[in-house]
Amino acid sequence: MQPTFAIGLDYGTNSVRALIVNVQTGEEVGTCVFPYPSGEQGILLDASDPDLARQYPGDYLQGAEVSIRGALEQARRHPDFDPARVIGIGVDTTGSTPLPVDAEGRPLAFDERFRNNLNAQAWLWKDHTSHAEAAEITEKARALRPHYIARYGGTYSAEWFWAKILHCRRVDPEVFEAAYTWVEIADWIPAALTGTEHPERLRRSICAAGHKAFFNPDWGGYPDEEFLAAIDPALVRVRRSLPDRAYDVSQPAGRLTPEWAERLGLPAGIPVAVGAFDAHLGAVGAGIEPGVLVKIIGTSTCDIMIAPGDQPLADIPGLCGIVRDSVLPGYYGLEAGQSAVGDIFNWFVQVVRPEGQDHASLTEAAARLRPGESGLLALDWHNGNRTVLVDQRLTGLIVGLTLRSTPAEIYRALMEATAFGARVIMERFEEYGVLVRRVLACGGIPPKNPLLMQIYADVMGRRLELARSDLTCALGAAISGAVVAGKQNGGYDRFDEAIRAMTGVRPEAYEPDPERRRVYDELFALYKNLHDAFGVSGVEMDLYPVMKRLLQIRDEVWRSKN
């Protein structure tokens, strides 16, 4: 049988990548990256508001055309490839990244009135301007709809759908009134490719709606009008623009239109899967199954697990939602994460700018240090805390600095802080009965930074494996394209079949070292003291011993070295 191919479109924070994959083997035959041209590295910023982060939706459409054409050009060098053999397309994006659109589904940002209005753009996931509205929604949900907020870990986030819409209502009534509805870009991009942007035709994904917008079939879809009116009566109009059904990634958003087929150089009519968030399809591309914690590690980190949908599952405080069918059909998807990981390391190199140092030199020097040798301990909250505290108003911290502290010591402490944050998340899963049998890492950082991966293995006390693909989010999107195409067209009818055929792990893995783990257990206990003292309201924590114990650990390490 002739091989068939699927395309995955991966819309990240700064760029979009197209990936073309052999459906039978998972071989990646073509890829191309398109950096968003607008703003600063694709992000529209406001110098007067450090919490603001938006994107121009036109960049997404331009990115689809340029990246797919570039990937096709590369794929044509492969002897088995032919564009006519592309059977499906999948799309993943950042989220929650909602976009205000008019009654035809056209972004307000394309209207000349709003072209330069930041509030009419896509509200990027990392936009934290709505922290006050998120707190208000949390308070109302706890009082009026506790079952809503229980499925969201007990706290609604400033990064999510309703908080951003409510903030727009309060800071820019003109944009709010002009918007017929708001659409996650995970839904809007597949709709644009298939000509289904009209709100009555557009298919919204259970991934985006379930994890960020209080959608659940058990309570009739999106939040009820009475609840939203208690927050702000103006939200009722938005609710009436939303459907009562959402779709998973095994279902089509539509088929590639003739116009887009010509723009891309592909046959018209190719099925395009319903979209999902990058982390969820990244977990698919890594090879997720029950008992596997997939860590997508990049500028931020998302942690994904799944659990059988036919078994009871406890509400887990601090998670970013527990949603059936959001990752794989038939399973609950559980999302957690850290708001900054690679961004913290970039901040240190690009903003603090230790003289003559870059990531490579700092990593090399940090690798010569032993756990505890620096006497430093950091909190990884430079962009707030996503899980388990769900608080964007928390900030970073470094304890133990002396006049002898070096850039490499600080850099390693920041690495260790992100690992401690990862352990908090893993332990929260297990505390509520979702056991972690394997840890599987993917994303931009894991293949490039063995030191960080070893630190994670030592801190978490688990063997850490790496996904075979460097591009798991795009691969997961391509897998959804292969599934939506179906077996009769050279794809798959089930995700487990597609995952077995198209994913794998690398031969190298990271085993925890018992001695390093012992030291990290002590440091983690101190980290938890800081974590709870600064992050948990009402907790009385004696921080007096922290600095002194850090120095004791440092001195013990120094003595063992000499």
Secondary structure, DSSP 8 states (H G I E B T S, - for coil): ----EEEEEEE-SSEEEEEEEETTT--EEEEEEEE--STBTTBEEETTEEEEEEE-HHHHHHHHHHHHHHHHHHHTTSTT--GGGEEEEEEEE-SS-EEEE-TTS-BGGGSTTTTT-GGGSEE-TT--TTHHHHHHHHHHHHHH-HHHHHTTTT---TTSHHHHHHHHHHH-HHHHHH-SEEEEHHHHHHHHHHT--STTT---BHHHHHHHS--BGGGTBS--HHHHHHH-TTHHHHHHTS-S--B-TTSEEEE--HHHHHHHTS-TT-EEE--EEHHHHHHHHHT--TTEEEEEESSSEEEEEEEETTS-----TT-S-EEETSSSTTEEEEEEEES-SHHHHHHIIIII--TT--HHHHHHHHHTS-TTTT--EEE--TT-B-SSS-BTT---EEE---TT--HHHHHHHHHHHHHHHHHHHHHHHHHTT----EEEEESSSTTT-HHHHHHHHHHHTS-EEEES-S-HHHHHHHHHHHHHH-GGGTS-SSHHHHHHHH--EEEEEE---HHHHHHHHHHHHHHHHHHHHHHSTT-----HHHHHHHHHHHHHHHHHH-
